[in-house]
Amino acid sequence: MLAAMRPDDPRYTEIPVGDGAAAFDATVECVGVAGPVINPLSCYRHTKRHLTGEAAALWAQSASEDHHRPDGIVDNQHLYWRNEDDMAEGSPFLALERGETLSTPPVLWVQGKPDVVHDYRDLDSNVDVNEPERFAHSYRAAGGHIDLLYVDYAKRMGPASFDPLAGFFRKHLS
């Protein structure tokens, strides 16, 4: 999502592709995402809130996959982003909220429900909707087209998610 929104940012274009690279146009025509970490800083803080107490037990029940354990998410965030400043700078969501000039290709966001990891309300925000709806609102306000499709969490890794994504890509890449 970030590469799609910042296609000319030198941080994403500085690695040479090799001979003939000038002939390639890597502009993102559309974006299909499924349960993305669209706001790394918010996700990190949300996860840290659930590391202890009763909330941790409820989270563990809902997020049984290893990469969705709160401690695993926090560790992965540290490995990838290093610190909260990098999380904020590299957040597609916060780039929108900062008013950056961004590209806004068409987006289909498929979101499992319930999903304690990706579909939550950011307690640091004054907006009273979960992150997917909040991002969709901001993306539309920036001039982008985004469809947000909720699917049953247990079915998110099958046709309920894959078929709409395939149709979306056929529509926008044909």
N, C-alpha and C positions, 0 to 999 in steps of 0.2 A: 504494500500500500504506500509506503514511504517513497519507494523508487518511482512509483506511478505519479505521485503528487509532486515530486521534486526531480523531474527528468533531466534537468540541466545542471543540477547541483554537482560541482566538481568532486565532492566526496564520493559520489556514486559513479563518476565517469572517468576517474583518473587511471584506472587499470587498463593498459593497452590490450586490445583483443588480438592483435597480430596483423599479418599482411592482409590487405583488403578490408580492414576494419572500417575505413571511411565509407564503404558501400553498405554498411549495416545501419539500420535505423532501429534502435531498441526502444522506441517510444511505446509505452504501454497503452494499448487500445481500450482495454477494459480490465477490471479486476474482479475476480471471484474469490471470496474468503469464507472460511468456515471456522467460527469460534476464534477469531484472531485476538491477539493481545494488541489492541488498537491504541491503548494508552499505557505504555510500560510503567510509568511512574505510578499511576493510579492502581494498576494491577499489583505492583510490588507492595504498596502501602496497604491495599485491601488484604493481600495475603498475609502480611506481617500481623495484621489485627487478629488473624485466625490461628495463630501459632499456639495459643495457650487456652486453657479453660474449656468450658462447655462448647464454645464455638469450634474449637479444634476437633472435637469428637463429631460434631455435626458435619463439618467439612469433610472429615475422613470418610464418613458414610457416603457422602454425595460424590466425592472425587476420589474414586478408588484407584485410578491409573497412577502409576508411579510419578509421572511428570506433572500430575495435578496435586500431589501432596504439598501442603504449604511450605514445608522445609525444602522440598525439591525445587519449587518455583522460586523461592528466595535465592537459593544457591545458583540456579540457572540465570536469574536476573543479574547477580553479581558477576558471573562469568562473562556474560554477553555485554552488559552495559557498564560494568565497573562501579558506577555511582549514580546517585539520583539526578545530578545535573545532566549526565549523558542520557538518562532515561527521559528526562523532560525535553531535551533538544531533539532526540530521535523519535519523538512521539508524533505520529500522523495527526492524532487528535489535538494535541496541544499546538501543533503547527497551525491548524485551522483556527483555534481559539486565539492564537497570537496575531492572527490576521495576515499571515504570510501570503505572498502571491504564489499560488499553487495551481497545478493542473488538476482537473477533476474529471477523469474518465468515468464512464458508467461503471457502477459497482453492484454486485449482488453479494449480500452478506447472508449466509446461512448460519443460523444460531440455534444450537440445541437448547431445549428448555425442559426442566430446570437445569441450570449450569452455574454453580457457585463461583467458578473460576472466571468466566467470561461475561456473564449476564448478571451484573450487580450494580448497585447504586454507589457512586463515588461519594463517600462521606465528606470529602474535601470540596465538593462542588455545591453550589447553591441551586442546582437544577434537580428537580425531584423525579427523574426518570433513570432507568438503568443505562449503562454505558452504550449498548448498541443503539438505543433510541436517541441518546444524547449525540452520538457521533453522526447518525443519520440526519438529525436536525441541523447540525453544524455544516455537514457536507452539502446539504441542499441550500442552506443559506449562502454558501460560497459559490453556488451556481452549478453544483454537481447533481447528477441523477444517481440515486441509490435506492435499491429495493432491499428491505430487511425481511427475511423469511425465517420464521420460527418453525422448528421441527421437534418432534419428541426426542429427547436426549438419547434414549436407548436406540433410536433409529438413525441417528445422525451420521453414522458411518456406512450408510447404505443408500438405496435408491431415493429415499426421502430427501437426501442432500445432493447426491450425485446427479440425478436426473435434471433438477432445475439448473444446476451449475453447467451441465453439458448443453442444455438448451440456451442458456445465457451466452456461453462461448460461441455456439453455432450462430446465434443471432449477430453477435458483435464482431466475429472474426471471419465471417464468410465473405 
